[in-house]
């Protein structure tokens, strides 16, 4: 019984010493990740302890902090930068360690890719030669100021308030002019017939939806 109690007591003592030794190996590893060309902070860098699934990510200002052991290899990786690593010294006497990790830009050269909107270069050349160049601003302005086109647009436009008022006043003046006498019938007026034919050709009498 005494032997069993002695073994249990020794086991707890050894476990406590091992825990103290393991705790003494722990290091609060902190630092900042910066770019080598501009010394600007590199955010969201993946930081992992080699050989384990433990790690962290740098914040928006490139700062990071994690618990590691003396002698661990810390790996740094980020998109657009070459991978880096750092070994924590195993001769540290303090429980905290800081580092400024410099990342080098990783430049990737891609092959030239030419994209054509046509299956073959010959079809592209043919389409380029027969391509209709759009009118510039001066040509568009000249077309808009063409007399015939302006006349057609004016005839197609409805009357505004001023024109309606002028038409109403003309009708009133005509009634007052022939007041007390019979108004002439324009049935045999050749000018009225000419205006009627022009209006009929323009489509003024068509039903408008």
Phi and psi in degrees as a GROMACS rama.xvg file:
@    title "Ramachandran Plot"
@    xaxis  label "Phi"
@    yaxis  label "Psi"
@TYPE xy
-64.0718  -36.459  UNK-2
-65.1452  -41.5118  UNK-3
-63.7458  -43.2345  UNK-4
-64.3542  -35.1503  UNK-5
-67.7451  -40.0234  UNK-6
-65.8528  -41.4886  UNK-7
-64.0273  -41.6254  UNK-8
-63.6341  -42.5829  UNK-9
-65.3917  -35.6801  UNK-10
-63.361  -43.8322  UNK-11
-66.0266  -35.9722  UNK-12
-66.4141  -44.245  UNK-13
-66.273  -39.7521  UNK-14
-63.3392  -40.2277  UNK-15
-65.9332  -40.6379  UNK-16
-64.6818  -40.5669  UNK-17
-65.8423  -38.8362  UNK-18
-64.1059  -39.6116  UNK-19
-65.032  -38.429  UNK-20
-66.4506  -41.3988  UNK-21
-67.1032  -40.4136  UNK-22
-65.9481  -31.915  UNK-23
-69.9705  -18.9868  UNK-24
-83.8838  -12.6913  UNK-25
-74.976  141.462  UNK-26
-134.891  134.3  UNK-27
-83.9045  100.073  UNK-28
-94.9611  118.833  UNK-29
-132.607  163.523  UNK-30
172.637  -171.814  UNK-31
-132.381  137.943  UNK-32
-103.918  125.543  UNK-33
-129.251  160.325  UNK-34
-84.8486  144.305  UNK-35
-73.5411  -25.5104  UNK-36
-86.5817  -25.1217  UNK-37
-132.231  -3.40286  UNK-38
57.5597  30.4529  UNK-39
-93.0798  153.848  UNK-40
-67.9541  141.117  UNK-41
-107.468  110.007  UNK-42
-83.3836  160.226  UNK-43
56.6371  44.2555  UNK-44
-85.9505  133.781  UNK-45
-79.276  121.587  UNK-46
-120.349  119.906  UNK-47
-136.362  144.354  UNK-48
-82.0853  122.864  UNK-49
-61.104  134.047  UNK-50
84.8891  7.00554  UNK-51
-143.018  172.799  UNK-52
-102.127  15.0529  UNK-53
-97.378  144.977  UNK-54
176.453  -164.417  UNK-55
-158.618  -174.322  UNK-56
-134.768  137.758  UNK-57
-69.6769  150.187  UNK-58
-83.7036  -166.933  UNK-59
-63.4605  -26.3354  UNK-60
-99.2785  11.6358  UNK-61
81.1005  3.94291  UNK-62
-83.7992  145.051  UNK-63
-145.666  160.039  UNK-64
-160.355  133.162  UNK-65
-154.862  164.325  UNK-66
-97.2103  125.089  UNK-67
-134.56  -177.353  UNK-68
-113.902  157.094  UNK-69
-63.1631  131.56  UNK-70
92.0799  -6.34875  UNK-71
-70.2923  149.789  UNK-72
-101.037  121.343  UNK-73
-99.618  126.426  UNK-74
-105.534  137.157  UNK-75
-118.854  133.96  UNK-76
-147.861  141.263  UNK-77
-155.469  152.344  UNK-78
-68.989  128.285  UNK-79
91.6113  0.914861  UNK-80
-132.469  152.081  UNK-81
-74.0059  148.643  UNK-82
-68.4949  146.643  UNK-83
-135.108  163.001  UNK-84
-147.631  156.887  UNK-85
-149.91  135.118  UNK-86
-98.6973  125.975  UNK-87
-71.8998  128.382  UNK-88
-59.7926  138.281  UNK-89
-88.2945  4.14701  UNK-90
-105.332  17.7178  UNK-91
-70.3355  142.436  UNK-92
-104.738  -17.7201  UNK-93
-95.067  164.336  UNK-94
-96.8836  4.31318  UNK-95
-130.139  145.931  UNK-96
-148.999  135.298  UNK-97
-118.17  154.039  UNK-98
-151.133  144.209  UNK-99
-109.786  104.24  UNK-100
-90.9331  124.803  UNK-101
-100.83  126.195  UNK-102
-103.788  138.684  UNK-103
-99.8431  134.578  UNK-104
-62.3513  139.188  UNK-105
-108.669  104.407  UNK-106
-92.7602  126.997  UNK-107
-115.228  123.401  UNK-108
-97.2142  121.872  UNK-109
-99.6055  152.769  UNK-110
-70.6642  153.025  UNK-111
-69.4906  135.229  UNK-112
-124.704  120.202  UNK-113
-105.281  122.165  UNK-114
-110.021  123.551  UNK-115
-110.325  143.086  UNK-116
-78.5176  2.67464  UNK-117
-124.184  154.957  UNK-118
-61.996  -37.2642  UNK-119
-127.911  154.499  UNK-120
-60.8445  -30.764  UNK-121
-64.9519  -42.7743  UNK-122
-65.3967  -34.1514  UNK-123
-65.8293  -43.1666  UNK-124
-63.1397  -42.9544  UNK-125
-63.5146  -43.1122  UNK-126
-66.7351  -33.6914  UNK-127
-68.3177  -39.2418  UNK-128
-69.2406  -40.2647  UNK-129
-91.4599  10.4152  UNK-130
-70.4734  134.635  UNK-131
-87.9748  117.275  UNK-132
-75.6965  129.223  UNK-133
-67.8448  154.721  UNK-134
-67.0197  145.794  UNK-135
-83.25  -179.915  UNK-136
-63.9955  -37.073  UNK-137
-66.7021  -42.5202  UNK-138
-65.5152  -40.1619  UNK-139
-64.0883  -39.9016  UNK-140
-64.7541  -40.1393  UNK-141
-64.7407  -40.0543  UNK-142
-65.4989  -37.3616  UNK-143
-69.3318  -26.2503  UNK-144
-95.2041  10.0897  UNK-145
-64.6344  135.121  UNK-146
-63.9765  -43.8081  UNK-147
-65.1686  -41.6875  UNK-148
-67.6047  -40.4923  UNK-149
-64.2718  -36.0793  UNK-150
-66.9025  -42.3827  UNK-151
-65.0073  -40.1716  UNK-152
-66.2879  -38.5394  UNK-153
-64.6853  -38.7349  UNK-154
-69.4159  -30.5975  UNK-155
-81.2818  -14.582  UNK-156
-79.6663  139.636  UNK-157
-72.4797  162.655  UNK-158
-73.6401  141.089  UNK-159
-90.3946  -170.754  UNK-160
-64.73  -39.6178  UNK-161
-65.8927  -41.7429  UNK-162
-68.2102  -39.0751  UNK-163
-62.3452  -40.3706  UNK-164
-64.3272  -40.9785  UNK-165
-65.5988  -40.1185  UNK-166
-64.534  -41.091  UNK-167
-64.7344  -42.5377  UNK-168
-66.7238  -36.3918  UNK-169
-63.1726  -40.7972  UNK-170
-64.3797  -40.2508  UNK-171
-66.5416  -40.36  UNK-172
-64.1434  -38.7112  UNK-173
-65.0501  -39.3143  UNK-174
-65.929  -42.1257  UNK-175
-68.1501  -32.2355  UNK-176
-66.5013  -39.1247  UNK-177
-100.637  20.5565  UNK-178
-67.0253  132.323  UNK-179
86.3577  2.24614  UNK-180
-144.658  162.897  UNK-181
-74.9883  130.703  UNK-182
-73.8014  144.057  UNK-183
-65.2005  142.717  UNK-184
-88.7115  120.729  UNK-185
-80.2546  16.5408  UNK-186
-65.9024  -34.9188  UNK-187
-101.84  17.2212  UNK-188
-87.2277  115.167  UNK-189
-65.4308  -31.3459  UNK-190
-67.7762  -38.9117  UNK-191
-64.8001  -39.6477  UNK-192
-64.4291  -36.4009  UNK-193
-65.5221  -41.6944  UNK-194
-66.7242  -35.8592  UNK-195
-63.9624  -43.2424  UNK-196
-65.7649  -39.9434  UNK-197
-63.677  -43.0596  UNK-198
-65.1861  -35.9914  UNK-199
-68.4399  -38.8071  UNK-200
-67.5559  -35.0667  UNK-201
-71.9533  -16.4088  UNK-202
85.7944  25.4672  UNK-203
-66.9371  -20.9724  UNK-204
-97.3564  4.45406  UNK-205
-74.552  149.63  UNK-206
-74.0457  125.247  UNK-207
-97.626  127.427  UNK-208
